[in-house]
Structure formats: structure tokens, C-alpha cells
Amino acid sequence: MPNSVVYSRVSSFFQNQRKRLEDYKSCLRFLRSPIRRLPNETVLRIFDFACDMNDLTSKKLQTMPALVISGVCSRWRNLARSCPELWSRIQITIWSTPRRLPSFPVLDLYLRSSTTSSRSPSNFPWTRDFLKPL
């Protein structure tokens, strides 16, 4: 093989490697984010402040901050799931009493996630049984 062909292949190989490394570097840029340097306790305090109330009957995701926070990344999901108080502040607006309680998966998620909280559903009457019409 002539030297020019070898040089061309080697040059192409190194250009491809450089491109791959630059792509990888840009993927890892989020690791330098200042929020990643905060201790878990501080991040949980911020979450606690942000999750004043979760309106479960709204069709907007912004009204369910615990759910939004838990969907950002695995660290935030694990932190949010470890703090039941975030999931215990719920608001449900019922305009009429249905004959049969419909499926409400978001409510089930919040009730499960708040079970070890001092404000957990076991300490208050708003479990699914309480919501059933008389």
C-alpha cells in the first residue's frame, strides 16, 4: 500500500476518534453543574421548599412538583422518593360525587410514596377507602 493511503486511513481514524471524544465530553458536561456539588440534605431542603402543594386533579404537570422533580434524573428521583413529605401535600378537587371511584394512578403513586411520612395517609382519613361515596 502506498504511504498516502496509509496516511489517509490513519488521519481519518484519528479524526473520527477526536469527534467521538468531543461528543462524549459534551455528554458529560452536566457533571460539572454546581447543583451536583450540593449535599443531598441541601437538595432535599430545596425540594421541600419547591413542593408546597401537589394538585393531582390538574391536567398540568407543573402543579405536581414532586412528580416533576422525580423525573429530572436518577439522583433527584432517589432523593424525592426518600422524602415522603414531598408526596404528602396533595390537593384533589372533586366537583361531584361519582357513583364509582375512577382509576386514579397519580393518587395511588402519591399515597404509596408518602407512606413513611409523619403526614402519611395512615395518619389522615384521605386514603382511597375514605374517598369512596357513601
N, C-alpha and C positions, 0 to 999 in steps of 0.2 A: 504494500500500500504506500502511496506517495505521502510525504510528510504533510502536505497541505490538507489531505483528507483526515489524517490523524489529528492534526491541529484543529480542524473544523469540528470534529466529533468531541474532542476534549473541551474545546471552548463552549460548544453547545451544552455539554453536560454540566459544566460549571455555571453557566448562565441559568439553566433550569434549577440547579441546586440553590443558587442565590435567590431566585424567585420564590422557591418553596420556603426557604428560611425567612425571607421577608414576610411572606404570608403568615407563617407560624408566629413570628414576632408580633404582628398586628393582632393575631388572635389572642395572644397572651397579654396584651396591653392592659386589659381590665385588671390584672393582678396588681398593678401599681396604683389603683384607685385608693384614695385616702380612707374611704369607708371600710375597706378591708383591714385597715390597721387598727380600727376601733375594737376594744374588747367587747365580748358578747354582752356583758351586763349593760354597757352604754348603748349598744344597738337595741337591746330589749327595752330600755327606757324610752328611746326614740319611738319604737313601735308602739309602746303603751300610750304615749302621747298622741300618736297618729290614729290609733284605733279607739276613738271616743265612742262611736256607736256604729253598729253594722245593721243597715236597713235591708233585711232579707227579702222584702216584698218589692223592692225597686228593681227595675229592669236594667239599671246602670251599675256596672261593676265598680265604679268609683265610690258607691255608697256601702261597699263591703270591704273596708280596708284590710281586715285580717286575711281575706281571701286574695286580695291583690298582692299584699306583702309576701304571702307564702308562695306566690307564683314567680317571684323575681329570680331566685337562684336556689340551689340546694342548701346553702348556709342559711339564708333567710327562711326557707321553708322549715328547716330543722329548728331554728330559733323560735319561729312563730308557733310551731306545734308543741314546743316545750313550755310555752307560756299560755296556759288555758284562759287566763284573764282576758287575753285579746279576743277570744272566741265567745266570751260570756256576756258581752254587751250587745244584745240583739234587740232589734225593733221589728215588729211584724204588724202591718196594718191590714186588718180584716174588715172589709166593707159590709159583708153579710155573712151569716152563718150557713155554711154549706151542709147539706144532708150527710154527705160523706166527706171525710177529710182527704183531700187530694194528696198525691205523692209530692213530697217537698224535699228533694235530695239536699238542697243547700241547708235547710234547717237540720236535717239529720247530721250533716257534716259538722255544723256548729255545735250541736248537742254532744256529739262524740268527742270533739276536740276540746270541749270545756269541762270534761268530767272530773278532772282533779283540781279544779279551781275552788277557791273559797266561795265564789259566786256561782258554783256549778248548778245545773238544773236539779240535782238531788236536794239542794237547799232551798229551791224555789218551786212553785207549782207550775212552771211552764214546760213540762215535758210534753211529749206528743199525746199522752193519755189525757192530760189536762185540756188540750185543745179540742178534743172530740166533743161534738154537740151533745146536749143532754137528751 
